[in-house]
Amino acid sequence: MISTTEFLQTFKKFSKEQQLEIARKISRQMFAETFKRIDGELPDVDVSEEEVMQALKEVRYGNKKKA
């Protein structure tokens, strides 16, 4: 394994376009790994389509659900 400093020095040798592509790939991979990790920690909750639509409307239109 190489150090962060070595990686960054090597990364700087790539063209800007290549750097962007590398960064995108790293970002996608990190998102996938993070989602996989936290998805296992979150409970599965049964939610109806109606409940989802109501929540979206509340966010979109600023309606507060009365408790």
BELMO-V592332 format. One record per residue. N is the residue number from 1. RES is the residue in one letter. SS is DSSP state (A for helix, B for strand, O for the rest). PHI is phi in whole degrees, 0 to 359 (NA if undefined). BURIAL is I if it has 24 or more other C-alpha atoms within 12 Angstrom, else O. Layout:
N&RES&SS&PHI&BURIAL ; N&RES&SS&PHI&BURIAL
This chain:
1&M&O&NA&O ; 2&I&O&259&O ; 3&S&O&284&O ; 4&T&A&301&O ; 5&T&A&299&O ; 6&E&A&297&O ; 7&F&A&300&O ; 8&L&A&296&O ; 9&Q&A&297&O ; 10&T&A&292&O ; 11&F&A&303&O ; 12&K&O&295&O ; 13&K&O&284&O ; 14&F&O&281&O ; 15&S&O&293&O ; 16&K&A&301&O ; 17&E&A&297&O ; 18&Q&A&294&O ; 19&Q&A&299&O ; 20&L&A&297&O ; 21&E&A&295&O ; 22&I&A&299&O ; 23&A&A&298&O ; 24&R&A&298&O ; 25&K&A&296&O ; 26&I&A&297&O ; 27&S&A&299&O ; 28&R&A&298&O ; 29&Q&A&295&O ; 30&M&A&293&O ; 31&F&A&299&O ; 32&A&A&298&O ; 33&E&A&293&O ; 34&T&A&294&O ; 35&F&A&298&O ; 36&K&A&299&O ; 37&R&A&293&O ; 38&I&A&283&O ; 39&D&A&299&O ; 40&G&A&290&O ; 41&E&A&272&O ; 42&L&O&272&O ; 43&P&O&285&O ; 44&D&O&278&O ; 45&V&O&237&O ; 46&D&O&283&O ; 47&V&O&228&O ; 48&S&O&281&O ; 49&E&A&300&O ; 50&E&A&298&O ; 51&E&A&295&O ; 52&V&A&296&O ; 53&M&A&297&O ; 54&Q&A&297&O ; 55&A&A&296&O ; 56&L&A&297&O ; 57&K&A&297&O ; 58&E&A&297&O ; 59&V&A&289&O ; 60&R&A&295&O ; 61&Y&A&257&O ; 62&G&O&75&O ; 63&N&O&284&O ; 64&K&O&263&O ; 65&K&O&283&O ; 66&K&O&281&O ; 67&A&O&272&O
